[in-house]
Amino acid sequence: MSETGSEPVRHRPGLGISTNVGHANAQRIELRRYDLVDELIGHTSYTETLLLTVTGRRPSGAQVRAVDAVLVSLVDHGMQPSALAARLTYSAAPDALQGALAAGVLGAGSSLLGSMEQTGKLLAGIGAEVGVGTDARVAAERAVGRILDGGRRVPGFGHGLHRGGDPRAIRLLQVATELDVAAEETGWLAAVGAAIERRAGRRLVVNATGAAAAILLGVGIPWNLHRGMAIVSRTAGLLAHINEELEQPIAPQVRNALREASWLPEDRAPRGGSDA
């Protein structure tokens, strides 16, 4: 089979719906034209299979290791709002684990995890300009100027906790260098950082989602799927928080705090009553 991802779409009768992702009959199950049982199960890692499934191409060993590093880096970052949402939802509906996971996933927005998507889009735009002959430094300065002139923050840079440097980002960029993966994309990321420093007069550290976006873009994951990759990683952390909620619940304390915050004092006069 071709490993280029260019295999023809398999058409099905009826509504004309087709897919290149997976197929099955009574004897065989295929994923991207590979036999799931004989060629993938026991032969490929989850990360390799993830990349094959999403891109339609069999990744190199270096690409698998780089993306594996990205997925590991984003599994958990403490008691974030997404973790709290998952734990509280599970405490209210323990019969619907999927609901608790979904509640946590819904917290992957532009401020948390979702900034990977924004950074990926930024870098892809710079890459498009470089592709038609623009110098990467010039393209980065233009992009940063548009963002800052619009009163927005440059995605992929700065961190409220790791102000001196996000250790996850530092290690991810080291891994990319060691594996010779995403060299162009990490270069564009560095050009953005330099442009921020020239424009704002201060250095902002690359954060984990910034480094992750550069690597994902470099291995062929489109920027508009980057948030999904972050969710794939963080779901494992959410599951761990739900398990911890079973063993060391925090929901009762949270409920008590919320009850106190919304408590109506007993001496409050009824509506329409007199203070006299």
Residue pairs with C-beta under 8 A, 6 or more apart in sequence:
1 7
1 33
1 34
2 33
3 57
3 58
4 57
5 32
5 55
5 56
5 57
7 20
7 32
7 33
7 56
9 18
9 19
9 20
10 18
10 19
10 20
10 23
11 18
12 18
20 32
20 56
21 31
21 32
21 53
22 29
22 30
22 31
22 32
22 36
23 29
23 30
24 30
28 35
28 37
29 35
29 36
29 37
30 36
31 40
31 49
31 52
31 53
32 52
32 53
32 56
34 40
34 52
40 49
44 52
45 64
45 68
47 64
47 67
47 68
47 71
48 58
48 59
48 64
50 67
50 232
51 57
51 59
51 63
51 64
51 67
51 219
51 220
51 221
52 58
52 59
54 221
54 225
55 219
55 220
55 221
57 220
59 67
59 219
62 179
62 180
62 181
63 181
63 219
63 220
65 175
65 179
66 175
66 176
66 179
66 181
66 182
66 215
66 218
66 219
67 215
67 216
67 219
67 221
67 229
69 171
69 172
69 175
69 215
70 172
70 212
70 215
70 216
70 229
70 233
71 229
71 232
71 233
72 233
73 168
73 171
73 172
73 208
73 212
73 233
74 113
74 168
74 208
74 209
74 212
74 230
74 233
74 234
75 233
75 234
75 236
75 237
76 83
76 234
76 236
76 237
76 240
76 241
77 237
80 107
80 112
81 107
81 112
82 104
82 105
82 106
82 107
82 108
82 112
82 113
82 234
82 238
83 104
83 237
83 238
83 241
84 254
85 103
85 104
85 106
85 107
86 100
86 101
86 103
86 104
86 238
86 241
86 242
87 100
87 241
87 242
87 244
87 245
87 249
87 250
87 251
88 103
88 251
88 254
89 99
89 100
89 103
89 104
90 97
90 99
90 100
90 242
90 245
91 245
91 249
91 251
92 251
93 99
93 100
97 242
100 238
100 242
101 235
101 238
101 239
101 242
104 234
104 235
104 238
104 241
105 231
105 234
105 235
105 238
107 113
108 114
108 227
108 230
108 231
108 234
110 118
113 209
113 227
113 230
113 231
113 234
114 227
114 230
115 155
115 156
115 207
115 209
115 210
116 156
116 209
116 210
116 212
116 213
116 216
116 226
116 227
116 229
116 230
117 213
117 223
117 224
117 226
117 227
118 155
118 156
119 155
119 156
119 189
119 209
119 210
119 213
119 214
119 226
120 213
120 216
120 217
120 221
120 222
120 223
120 224
120 226
121 223
121 224
122 143
122 147
122 154
122 155
122 156
122 192
123 185
123 188
123 189
123 192
123 213
123 214
123 217
123 223
124 217
124 222
124 223
125 139
125 143
126 136
126 139
126 140
126 143
126 188
126 191
126 192
127 184
127 185
127 188
127 217
129 138
129 139
129 142
130 136
130 139
130 184
130 188
136 187
136 188
136 191
137 191
137 194
137 195
139 188
139 191
140 188
140 191
140 192
140 194
140 195
141 195
141 198
141 199
143 192
143 195
144 154
144 192
144 195
144 196
144 199
145 195
145 199
147 153
147 154
148 154
148 199
148 200
154 192
154 196
154 204
155 209
155 210
156 189
156 192
156 206
156 207
156 209
156 210
156 211
156 213
157 192
157 193
157 196
157 204
157 205
157 206
157 207
157 210
158 204
158 205
158 207
159 166
159 205
159 207
162 205
162 207
163 205
164 205
165 205
166 205
166 206
166 207
166 208
166 211
168 207
168 208
168 211
169 205
169 206
169 207
169 208
169 210
169 211
172 208
172 211
172 212
172 215
173 186
173 206
173 211
173 214
175 181
175 215
176 182
176 183
176 186
176 211
176 214
176 215
176 218
177 183
177 186
181 215
181 218
181 219
182 214
182 215
182 217
182 218
182 219
183 218
184 218
185 214
185 215
185 217
185 218
186 211
186 214
186 215
186 218
188 214
189 206
189 210
189 211
189 213
189 214
193 203
193 204
193 206
196 203
196 204
197 203
197 204
209 230
212 226
212 229
212 230
213 223
213 226
216 225
216 226
216 229
217 223
217 226
221 229
245 251
269 275
